[in-house]
Amino acid sequence: MTPRFAALLALPFLAATASAQGTTPPVQAAPAAAAADPATLRVAPSGRVRTELTLNARRVQGQPAPAASKIWIDYGQPHARGRTVVGTLVPFDNVWRTGANSSTTFHTDVDLTIGETFVPKGTYSLYTLPTQAGWKLIVNRQTGQWGTQYDAGRDLARIDLTSRTLAEPAESFSITLVPVDGDPPARGRLVLAWGTSELSTNWRVGR
């Protein structure tokens, strides 16, 4: 048998052996996506923002530090872009998702009192109801839904918000957990701002 003929016979044998051993030919990488032309890029109409507070317990000498607790809010952040906010982008007498896109998610590792309402630790959605007479913050037990899928039957509470007019309009919607220094329990203000409106209520840990 000539060497060339023997080599040709060996090729199918080597392929079968590789297959039996679970060896497969290397897969070629997919071509990289083409880079976008920077001149064609535009800013998305909204982004996603998370505001968070960390609560630390006092450490007892000689003992491990207690685990920190957190309060956070995750929300879609719309921008005014020259438009009137209250009464137009956010119409009166309609429940608003309090942000953009998916529902605004509120999570607390500890029991809280918001305004004068007790809110057990857990995860909720936040909505607001703007009216000519004032605004209410809605704490809702449903989570993970699209922002417009509001189910009033799952409301935990509706809390009055204090309103004031901003001297300088806020272009982008924001939610802030503002802590107040002082002795425990931890406390502060929950502040929502957009356009010329700022809305707020107090919060504190516990009842």
C-alpha positions as CSV (number, residue, x, y, z in Angstrom):
1,M,0.0,0.0,0.0
2,T,1.4,3.3,-1.0
3,P,2.0,5.9,1.8
4,R,-0.4,8.3,0.1
5,F,-3.2,5.7,-0.1
6,A,-2.7,4.8,3.6
7,A,-3.0,8.4,4.6
8,L,-6.3,8.8,2.8
9,L,-7.6,5.7,4.6
10,A,-6.5,7.1,8.0
11,L,-8.4,10.4,7.6
12,P,-12.0,8.9,8.2
13,F,-10.6,6.8,11.1
14,L,-9.1,9.9,12.8
15,A,-12.4,11.8,12.4
16,A,-14.4,8.9,13.8
17,T,-12.0,8.7,16.8
18,A,-12.3,12.4,17.5
19,S,-16.1,12.2,17.4
20,A,-16.1,9.2,19.8
21,Q,-14.0,11.1,22.2
22,G,-16.4,14.0,22.2
23,T,-14.0,16.3,20.4
24,T,-15.7,18.8,18.0
25,P,-14.1,21.1,15.6
26,P,-13.6,24.6,16.9
27,V,-16.5,26.9,16.4
28,Q,-15.7,30.1,14.6
29,A,-16.6,33.2,16.7
30,A,-19.5,35.3,15.4
31,P,-18.3,38.5,13.7
32,A,-18.3,41.5,16.0
33,A,-21.3,43.8,15.7
34,A,-20.6,46.8,13.6
35,A,-19.9,50.0,15.6
36,A,-22.6,52.6,15.4
37,D,-21.7,55.8,13.7
38,P,-21.4,58.3,16.5
39,A,-23.0,61.0,14.4
40,T,-26.3,58.9,14.4
41,L,-26.5,58.3,18.1
42,R,-29.2,60.0,20.2
43,V,-30.0,60.1,23.9
44,A,-32.8,57.7,25.1
45,P,-35.9,59.6,26.3
46,S,-35.5,58.0,29.8
47,G,-32.9,56.1,31.9
48,R,-33.0,53.9,35.0
49,V,-31.9,55.3,38.4
50,R,-31.5,53.8,41.9
51,T,-31.4,55.8,45.1
52,E,-30.2,53.9,48.2
53,L,-29.6,54.4,51.9
54,T,-27.6,52.2,54.1
55,L,-28.5,51.9,57.8
56,N,-25.8,50.8,60.2
57,A,-26.5,49.5,63.7
58,R,-24.1,50.4,66.5
59,R,-21.3,47.9,67.0
60,V,-21.0,46.3,70.4
61,Q,-17.3,46.0,71.5
62,G,-16.0,42.5,71.2
63,Q,-18.9,41.4,68.9
64,P,-19.0,41.2,65.1
65,A,-20.5,44.2,63.3
66,P,-24.3,43.7,62.6
67,A,-25.2,43.4,59.0
68,A,-26.2,46.7,57.4
69,S,-29.9,47.3,56.3
70,K,-30.9,49.1,53.1
71,I,-33.7,51.2,51.8
72,W,-33.7,51.7,48.0
73,I,-35.9,52.9,45.2
74,D,-35.4,51.9,41.6
75,Y,-37.2,54.0,39.0
76,G,-37.3,55.1,35.4
77,Q,-36.2,58.7,35.0
78,P,-38.0,60.8,32.4
79,H,-36.8,64.2,31.2
80,A,-39.0,67.3,30.6
81,R,-37.2,68.3,27.3
82,G,-39.0,71.7,27.3
83,R,-42.5,70.3,28.1
84,T,-44.8,71.3,30.9
85,V,-44.7,68.6,33.5
86,V,-47.6,68.8,36.0
87,G,-51.0,68.9,34.3
88,T,-49.5,67.8,30.9
89,L,-46.9,65.0,31.1
90,V,-48.4,64.2,34.5
91,P,-52.1,64.9,34.2
92,F,-54.3,65.7,37.2
93,D,-56.7,63.1,38.7
94,N,-54.9,60.1,37.2
95,V,-52.6,57.7,39.0
96,W,-49.0,58.2,37.7
97,R,-46.3,55.5,37.6
98,T,-44.0,58.0,39.3
99,G,-41.3,57.6,36.7
100,A,-41.0,56.0,33.3
101,N,-41.4,52.5,31.8
102,S,-41.5,49.7,34.4
103,S,-43.1,50.4,37.8
104,T,-41.1,52.2,40.4
105,T,-39.8,49.7,42.9
106,F,-39.4,50.5,46.6
107,H,-37.6,48.1,49.0
108,T,-36.9,48.3,52.7
109,D,-35.1,45.8,54.9
110,V,-36.7,47.4,58.0
111,D,-40.2,48.4,59.1
112,L,-40.8,52.1,58.3
113,T,-43.3,54.8,59.0
114,I,-43.9,57.0,56.0
115,G,-45.8,60.1,56.8
116,E,-48.0,58.6,59.5
117,T,-48.5,55.2,57.9
118,F,-46.7,52.1,59.0
119,V,-45.1,50.2,56.1
120,P,-43.7,46.7,57.0
121,K,-40.4,45.7,55.6
122,G,-40.6,44.3,52.1
123,T,-40.8,45.3,48.4
124,Y,-43.5,47.5,46.9
125,S,-44.4,49.7,43.9
126,L,-44.8,53.5,44.3
127,Y,-47.4,55.5,42.5
128,T,-48.6,59.0,42.9
129,L,-52.0,60.7,42.5
130,P,-51.8,64.4,41.6
131,T,-54.9,66.5,42.1
132,Q,-55.5,70.2,42.2
133,A,-56.0,69.9,45.9
134,G,-52.7,68.0,46.5
135,W,-50.7,64.9,45.8
136,K,-50.8,61.5,47.4
137,L,-48.1,58.8,47.5
138,I,-49.4,55.3,46.8
139,V,-47.6,52.3,48.3
140,N,-48.8,49.3,46.3
141,R,-48.1,45.6,47.1
142,Q,-47.8,44.6,43.4
143,T,-44.2,44.5,42.0
144,G,-42.4,43.9,38.7
145,Q,-45.2,45.1,36.5
146,W,-45.2,47.7,33.7
147,G,-45.7,51.1,35.2
148,T,-49.2,51.6,33.8
149,Q,-50.5,48.2,35.1
150,Y,-51.8,49.7,38.4
151,D,-54.1,47.6,40.6
152,A,-55.8,49.7,43.2
153,G,-57.0,46.6,45.0
154,R,-53.4,46.0,46.1
155,D,-52.8,49.4,47.6
156,L,-51.2,49.3,51.1
157,A,-51.6,53.0,51.7
158,R,-52.2,56.4,50.3
159,I,-50.0,59.1,52.0
160,D,-50.4,62.9,51.8
161,L,-47.4,64.7,50.2
162,T,-46.3,68.2,51.0
163,S,-45.9,70.3,47.9
164,R,-43.7,73.4,47.2
165,T,-42.8,75.3,44.0
166,L,-39.2,75.2,42.9
167,A,-37.5,78.4,41.9
168,E,-35.4,76.6,39.4
169,P,-37.3,73.9,37.4
170,A,-35.9,70.3,37.6
171,E,-35.3,69.0,34.0
172,S,-35.1,65.3,35.1
173,F,-37.5,63.5,37.5
174,S,-35.8,62.5,40.7
175,I,-36.6,60.6,43.9
176,T,-34.3,61.1,46.9
177,L,-34.1,59.5,50.3
178,V,-32.7,62.4,52.4
179,P,-31.4,61.3,55.8
180,V,-31.6,63.6,58.9
181,D,-28.8,63.4,61.4
182,G,-29.6,62.6,65.0
183,D,-30.1,59.9,67.4
184,P,-31.7,56.6,66.4
185,P,-34.1,55.6,65.1
186,A,-33.0,56.7,61.6
187,R,-35.3,59.2,59.9
188,G,-35.4,61.6,57.0
189,R,-37.5,62.8,54.0
190,L,-38.6,61.2,50.9
191,V,-38.5,63.8,48.1
192,L,-39.8,63.7,44.6
193,A,-39.0,66.6,42.2
194,W,-39.8,67.4,38.5
195,G,-40.5,70.5,36.7
196,T,-41.4,73.2,39.2
197,S,-42.9,70.8,41.7
198,E,-41.2,69.3,44.8
199,L,-43.2,66.8,46.8
200,S,-42.1,65.2,50.1
201,T,-43.0,63.3,53.2
202,N,-41.2,62.2,56.3
203,W,-40.0,58.7,57.0
204,R,-38.6,57.0,60.1
205,V,-37.5,53.5,61.0
206,G,-40.1,51.6,63.1
207,R,-43.5,52.8,64.2
